[in-house]
Amino acid sequence: MHEARACGVRVVGVTRRRLLPLAVLALVVGFFVARGAAVDSHLAATPRAAPNARSPLDDVRRAQGAGAPHTTRGSQFSTQQSLNTSAGVSFLHRTQAVGSRTGGTELLPFAQPPPVEAASEPTLADSGAGASPPPGPPIEIYDVHAERAPFNAEVTWETSEATSSLVAYGIDRPTLWTASSDGKAHTAALSGLALQQPYKVWVMARAADGREATYETATPAGLLSKPMTATTSGGALLIDGRLFFPTMVWGQCADGYATSLAAGINLFLHDPCEATADAAERLRGHAFAVPDAFHANGDAEDVNLIGSYLPDEWDTFLPGDLTAEAVAKMVPADAPSPRFLTLTNHFFSRADPLPQGRGLYAPLIQAADVIGFDLYPLQNWCRSDAFDAVFDAQRELVALAAGRPTYQWIEARVMDCKPEFAVTPQTLRAETWLALAGGAHGIGYFPYSWTPDVGAEIAAERRELDTLAPALLEPPAEGHAADNAVKLGVREHNGALYVIAVNSAISARTTVVTVPAAADREFTTLDGSHTLTATGGVFTDTFGPLDVHVYVAPPSA
């Protein structure tokens, strides 16, 4: 597929720099800020409803609300856990060594009671004259139900009085928030969940006078138990109408599936060794297989089969005067949808065009539903100074795809170039997040026969994707870095703000980052190791070579 090509493709206007290791990601979580109360901004965040601007995911969110079908029943809870405070809420905090995703301590303090004041002389307030009303009783959160389907969940609960209430959720700690609801009976839809992965859930409630309560529970794992239908909508891939973020491999025989599944791969394209139905059977409900559009002979009722793929790098074999009508005649009428198409990188303005030119790309893309490409700066271009092309080309493909979901193949081992251009966990990580910042709604790793350390990095990245998927599938928001080497992707999801910043250079950078929606909010990187506060939507940060920072700000007022 991707290996059989020369190294003569040209990228222009990039500067060579030295390669050093990466830093790690970090995260913070916050809750509500009392309406009208003066609370330190670094201790609390106030939930709000989703922005007025309509997201392409709105239709999906509505489909994931009350009354949606479920295949697995979650645990039911009846509790009277109440934690009362008039101050802010403490953060979930995780400490760990730089460069590591393991070890360290993890704390999850919920709302803390206010400090006890020392006794003082009686005043008029003590007798009730002109005093504030006494605090109400503790808020009770009870009848918590968590119902799980493969890629979504529904949480319902009641509060002992009318409150503003929402759910935060994540795999290890809160990384996503639902929209808030008011009243005593509440429902929240959790979307973009990873197959066979349980999620922790924090139900949070706040009364008008500032009293707060938090209750922790979890969803069960999601399972594949019936055939499902893949579609596309709003630039995202959906399975039975639910958000799905694919991580893919190409050309792996079914006897090697176990290694890829262990790394978090959930979509397999092109098994050259077995009939597709036999390969899909080996997945046993863990992931999906995509058959060849020209030889889609699998069982349509197989629980693991979705869509089909068109010829790999088809742009290299087609004429420059291609029309949409000509492409439509070449694609089998019975090829299952959605149809996946992987292009070369020759559509990219900084790569040499194919001999037949770039005019074929627009009509070719019309024949497909999910569009991807491969661009390997180390192992095809034999360059260590072209990582920025991963981001820039992804942005150009998003524009060319005209609303279709896009993906990018990331180089995962040595292919064409000398050892000094070897793929490492650090380069793979930087390329993955450059593609995501550029708007990729899926990631492929090629070839599948990676080294154990690269496989461990793919697994770590998959876990991070699973904690952020609904946010990553949102449309881009405004943001940029003053230093063009630092590439930025900004997303908003249910009032939370996410900023992906990647240093594409192999030298350190300090730069000013502008994100208008940030206002004066505080951000923490995904692993909790690095916190900063924006002022008027601007902050400054320092990046090591090929460093990746994913900043998260919880919902604010």
ZAMARGU-4260 file (C-alpha; in steps of 0.2 Angstrom, whole numbers, plus 5000, padded with zeros to 4 digits):
<rodrens>
0) 5000/5000/5000 | 5010/5015/5007 | 5028/5008/5006 | 5030/5006/4988 | 5035/5024/4983
5) 5051/5034/4980 | 5058/5047/4991 | 5058/5061/4978 | 5043/5071/4984 | 5047/5089/4988
10) 5042/5100/5002 | 5048/5118/5001 | 5050/5132/5014 | 5054/5122/5030 | 5070/5124/5041
15) 5080/5109/5048 | 5081/5108/5067 | 5087/5095/5080 | 5076/5082/5087 | 5074/5080/5106
20) 5061/5070/5117 | 5044/5076/5120 | 5035/5082/5136 | 5019/5075/5142 | 5001/5080/5142
25) 4991/5087/5157 | 4973/5090/5163 | 4963/5099/5175 | 4945/5098/5181 | 4934/5111/5189
30) 4916/5112/5193 | 4904/5127/5197 | 4907/5145/5201 | 4893/5152/5212 | 4883/5164/5203
35) 4887/5182/5209 | 4900/5175/5222 | 4918/5180/5222 | 4927/5163/5219 | 4945/5161/5215
40) 4945/5158/5196 | 4959/5144/5198 | 4947/5134/5210 | 4931/5133/5201 | 4922/5134/5184
45) 4903/5138/5182 | 4894/5126/5170 | 4884/5134/5156 | 4873/5128/5142 | 4880/5124/5125
50) 4885/5139/5115 | 4871/5147/5104 | 4880/5143/5088 | 4874/5126/5081 | 4887/5113/5080
55) 4886/5099/5067 | 4885/5087/5082 | 4868/5094/5088 | 4858/5081/5079 | 4869/5067/5086
60) 4867/5074/5103 | 4848/5075/5102 | 4848/5057/5096 | 4858/5052/5112 | 4846/5060/5124
65) 4832/5052/5133 | 4823/5037/5126 | 4838/5032/5115 | 4840/5013/5114 | 4853/5004/5125
70) 4860/4986/5124 | 4867/4985/5142 | 4859/4990/5158 | 4870/5000/5171 | 4870/4999/5189
75) 4856/5008/5199 | 4861/5019/5214 | 4850/5027/5228 | 4861/5038/5239 | 4861/5053/5250
80) 4878/5059/5248 | 4879/5078/5251 | 4894/5089/5252 | 4890/5107/5256 | 4900/5123/5253
85) 4899/5141/5249 | 4917/5141/5241 | 4924/5133/5226 | 4928/5115/5222 | 4945/5108/5222
90) 4953/5100/5207 | 4957/5083/5202 | 4976/5082/5202 | 4988/5070/5196 | 5007/5070/5198
95) 5019/5060/5188 | 5036/5061/5181 | 5039/5071/5165 | 5039/5060/5150 | 5029/5047/5159
100) 5010/5042/5159 | 5012/5030/5173 | 5014/5032/5192 | 5011/5047/5203 | 4996/5050/5215
105) 4979/5054/5210 | 4966/5064/5221 | 4948/5068/5218 | 4942/5080/5232 | 4924/5085/5229
110) 4917/5101/5236 | 4925/5106/5253 | 4916/5114/5267 | 4920/5132/5272 | 4933/5134/5286
115) 4926/5136/5303 | 4928/5154/5309 | 4934/5159/5326 | 4921/5164/5339 | 4918/5183/5339
120) 4907/5196/5349 | 4889/5195/5345 | 4882/5207/5332 | 4865/5212/5325 | 4868/5198/5312
125) 4869/5185/5326 | 4851/5190/5332 | 4844/5189/5315 | 4842/5208/5311 | 4848/5211/5294
130) 4856/5194/5293 | 4857/5183/5277 | 4845/5168/5276 | 4853/5153/5285 | 4860/5140/5273
135) 4847/5127/5267 | 4849/5108/5270 | 4862/5098/5261 | 4857/5093/5243 | 4854/5075/5240
140) 4858/5066/5224 | 4849/5050/5222 | 4842/5037/5210 | 4857/5038/5199 | 4855/5026/5184
145) 4869/5023/5171 | 4863/5014/5155 | 4877/5010/5142 | 4877/5006/5124 | 4893/5002/5114
150) 4897/5021/5110 | 4886/5031/5122 | 4877/5031/5139 | 4863/5039/5147 | 4864/5045/5165
155) 4848/5049/5175 | 4846/5056/5193 | 4836/5066/5204 | 4840/5080/5217 | 4831/5083/5233
160) 4827/5101/5227 | 4828/5111/5211 | 4846/5113/5206 | 4857/5116/5191 | 4865/5099/5187
165) 4877/5091/5175 | 4889/5076/5173 | 4908/5076/5170 | 4915/5060/5164 | 4931/5052/5158
170) 4941/5036/5159 | 4952/5041/5174 | 4947/5058/5178 | 4934/5071/5171 | 4939/5077/5154
175) 4922/5080/5146 | 4906/5088/5152 | 4888/5087/5147 | 4876/5102/5146 | 4868/5107/5162
180) 4849/5105/5166 | 4838/5113/5179 | 4825/5106/5190 | 4824/5090/5201 | 4824/5076/5188
185) 4839/5076/5177 | 4846/5067/5161 | 4863/5068/5153 | 4869/5060/5137 | 4887/5054/5136
190) 4894/5052/5119 | 4909/5046/5109 | 4913/5032/5122 | 4926/5019/5118 | 4920/5001/5115
195) 4923/4990/5129 | 4929/5004/5140 | 4920/5009/5157 | 4919/5027/5161 | 4919/5036/5178
200) 4905/5048/5180 | 4903/5063/5192 | 4886/5069/5194 | 4886/5087/5201 | 4872/5098/5207
205) 4871/5116/5213 | 4857/5126/5221 | 4854/5144/5218 | 4862/5149/5235 | 4878/5141/5231
210) 4876/5124/5240 | 4884/5110/5230 | 4884/5091/5230 | 4894/5078/5220 | 4892/5060/5217
215) 4904/5048/5209 | 4898/5032/5199 | 4903/5023/5183 | 4896/5016/5167 | 4899/4998/5162
220) 4909/4994/5147 | 4900/4995/5130 | 4899/4978/5120 | 4895/4974/5101 | 4881/4962/5101
225) 4872/4965/5085 | 4876/4971/5067 | 4878/4990/5066 | 4877/5003/5052 | 4890/5016/5049
230) 4886/5033/5042 | 4893/5050/5041 | 4886/5067/5047 | 4893/5084/5052 | 4911/5079/5047
235) 4911/5063/5059 | 4909/5045/5057 | 4894/5037/5066 | 4890/5020/5071 | 4871/5017/5073
240) 4870/5036/5074 | 4883/5037/5088 | 4900/5046/5087 | 4914/5035/5083 | 4933/5040/5082
245) 4942/5027/5072 | 4961/5022/5074 | 4965/5011/5059 | 4978/4999/5052 | 4980/4993/5034
250) 4984/4976/5027 | 4986/4966/5043 | 4981/4948/5042 | 4969/4942/5055 | 4982/4931/5064
255) 4990/4948/5070 | 4974/4956/5075 | 4978/4953/5094 | 4993/4965/5093 | 4983/4979/5085
260) 4969/4977/5097 | 4980/4978/5112 | 4986/4995/5105 | 4968/5001/5104 | 4965/4999/5085
265) 4946/4998/5082 | 4946/4998/5063 | 4954/4986/5051 | 4956/4990/5032 | 4961/4977/5019
270) 4966/4959/5026 | 4976/4951/5012 | 4976/4934/5019 | 4958/4928/5023 | 4940/4931/5017
275) 4933/4947/5025 | 4920/4937/5035 | 4933/4925/5042 | 4944/4940/5047 | 4929/4949/5055
280) 4925/4934/5065 | 4942/4935/5073 | 4938/4952/5080 | 4924/4944/5091 | 4915/4961/5094
285) 4931/4971/5098 | 4932/4981/5083 | 4926/4983/5065 | 4933/4977/5048 | 4930/4986/5032
290) 4929/4976/5016 | 4936/4980/4998 | 4922/4989/4988 | 4926/4978/4973 | 4925/4962/4982
295) 4914/4965/4997 | 4908/4947/4999 | 4907/4946/5018 | 4891/4943/5028 | 4880/4959/5028
300) 4874/4953/5045 | 4891/4951/5053 | 4893/4961/5069 | 4910/4968/5064 | 4908/4973/5046
305) 4905/4991/5041 | 4907/5001/5024 | 4920/4997/5011 | 4936/5004/5005 | 4940/5011/4987
310) 4957/5007/4979 | 4972/5013/4989 | 4980/5029/4983 | 4968/5028/4968 | 4974/5046/4963
315) 4990/5038/4956 | 4981/5028/4943 | 4968/5040/4936 | 4969/5053/4922 | 4970/5072/4925
320) 4954/5075/4916 | 4944/5064/4927 | 4925/5069/4930 | 4913/5064/4944 | 4902/5055/4931
325) 4917/5044/4926 | 4922/5040/4944 | 4904/5035/4948 | 4904/5023/4934 | 4920/5015/4941
330) 4913/5013/4958 | 4903/4997/4961 | 4885/5002/4963 | 4883/4989/4977 | 4899/4995/4987
335) 4893/4997/5005 | 4894/5014/5012 | 4902/5023/5020 | 4916/5022/5007 | 4934/5025/5013
340) 4947/5032/5001 | 4965/5035/5005 | 4974/5047/4994 | 4993/5051/4991 | 4999/5068/4998
345) 5001/5075/4980 | 4985/5085/4983 | 4995/5095/4995 | 5001/5112/4989 | 5019/5110/4996
350) 5021/5093/4988 | 5025/5089/4970 | 5009/5086/4960 | 5007/5070/4950 | 5011/5071/4932
355) 4992/5072/4928 | 4990/5087/4940 | 4978/5090/4954 | 4962/5092/4944 | 4957/5074/4948
360) 4955/5077/4967 | 4938/5086/4968 | 4929/5073/4957 | 4937/5058/4965 | 4933/5064/4982
365) 4914/5065/4977 | 4914/5046/4975 | 4919/5043/4994 | 4912/5047/5011 | 4928/5046/5022
370) 4944/5054/5015 | 4961/5050/5021 | 4979/5052/5015 | 4997/5047/5019 | 5011/5059/5021
375) 5027/5052/5030 | 5040/5066/5032 | 5053/5054/5040 | 5050/5038/5030 | 5045/5044/5013
380) 5052/5062/5011 | 5068/5057/5022 | 5067/5073/5031 | 5067/5078/5050 | 5062/5096/5046
385) 5045/5094/5038 | 5033/5089/5053 | 5023/5105/5050 | 5017/5097/5033 | 5007/5085/5043
390) 4997/5099/5050 | 4996/5110/5035 | 4991/5095/5023 | 4978/5090/5035 | 4970/5107/5034
395) 4970/5107/5015 | 4962/5090/5015 | 4948/5096/5027 | 4944/5110/5015 | 4945/5098/5000
400) 4934/5085/5008 | 4920/5098/5009 | 4912/5092/5025 | 4917/5074/5024 | 4926/5065/5039
405) 4945/5065/5036 | 4959/5054/5043 | 4978/5053/5041 | 4990/5039/5041 | 5004/5041/5053
410) 5021/5033/5050 | 5024/5019/5063 | 5041/5011/5058 | 5056/5011/5046 | 5051/5010/5028
415) 5061/5019/5014 | 5074/5030/5023 | 5090/5029/5033 | 5091/5025/5051 | 5094/5043/5056
420) 5075/5046/5051 | 5069/5032/5061 | 5051/5033/5069 | 5051/5035/5088 | 5037/5036/5100
425) 5041/5055/5101 | 5039/5058/5082 | 5024/5047/5081 | 5016/5056/5095 | 5019/5073/5087
430) 5013/5068/5070 | 4997/5061/5078 | 4993/5077/5087 | 4998/5088/5072 | 4985/5078/5062
435) 4972/5080/5076 | 4975/5099/5078 | 4973/5100/5059 | 4956/5093/5059 | 4958/5074/5057
440) 4943/5064/5063 | 4952/5047/5062 | 4970/5041/5063 | 4978/5027/5055 | 4995/5019/5059
445) 5006/5011/5045 | 5014/4999/5044 | 5006/4988/5058 | 5022/4979/5062 | 5028/4992/5074
450) 5041/4990/5088 | 5035/4987/5106 | 5039/5005/5112 | 5029/5012/5097 | 5015/5001/5100
455) 5014/5007/5118 | 5014/5025/5112 | 4999/5021/5101 | 4990/5013/5115 | 4993/5028/5126
460) 4987/5040/5112 | 4971/5029/5110 | 4967/5031/5128 | 4969/5050/5127 | 4958/5050/5112
465) 4945/5040/5121 | 4944/5054/5135 | 4942/5068/5122 | 4933/5061/5107 | 4917/5071/5107
470) 4928/5087/5109 | 4940/5082/5095 | 4925/5079/5083 | 4918/5097/5086 | 4921/5110/5072
475) 4937/5121/5074 | 4936/5137/5084 | 4948/5152/5082 | 4966/5152/5088 | 4984/5154/5083
480) 5001/5155/5089 | 5013/5169/5085 | 5027/5157/5081 | 5021/5148/5065 | 5031/5132/5071
485) 5018/5129/5085 | 5002/5123/5077 | 4986/5125/5085 | 4968/5117/5085 | 4954/5124/5096
490) 4938/5115/5100 | 4923/5119/5111 | 4911/5106/5118 | 4897/5109/5130 | 4905/5125/5136
495) 4922/5117/5140 | 4937/5123/5129 | 4951/5112/5122 | 4967/5119/5114 | 4979/5107/5105
500) 4996/5115/5103 | 5010/5106/5095 | 5028/5112/5092 | 5032/5105/5074 | 5050/5111/5076
505) 5065/5101/5082 | 5070/5115/5093 | 5062/5123/5108 | 5050/5137/5106 | 5042/5150/5117
510) 5027/5159/5109 | 5011/5169/5112 | 4995/5159/5110 | 4979/5168/5106 | 4962/5160/5108
515) 4948/5173/5109 | 4936/5161/5117 | 4948/5158/5132 | 4945/5175/5139 | 4952/5175/5156
520) 4950/5156/5159 | 4962/5144/5167 | 4969/5130/5157 | 4978/5114/5163 | 4987/5102/5152
525) 4979/5084/5150 | 4990/5076/5163 | 4988/5090/5176 | 5007/5094/5176 | 5005/5112/5169
530) 4993/5126/5172 | 4991/5143/5165 | 4978/5157/5164 | 4973/5167/5149 | 4971/5185/5150
535) 4960/5192/5137 | 4961/5176/5127 | 4980/5177/5126 | 4994/5166/5135 | 5012/5162/5133
540) 5020/5145/5135 | 5036/5136/5131 | 5037/5120/5121 | 5051/5108/5120 | 5056/5100/5103
545) 5041/5091/5095 | 5031/5095/5111 | 5013/5092/5113 | 5002/5102/5125 | 4983/5098/5126
550) 4975/5112/5137 | 4958/5110/5145 | 4947/5123/5153 | 4931/5117/5161 | 4914/5125/5157
555) 4913/5143/5163 | 4899/5155/5166
</rodrens>
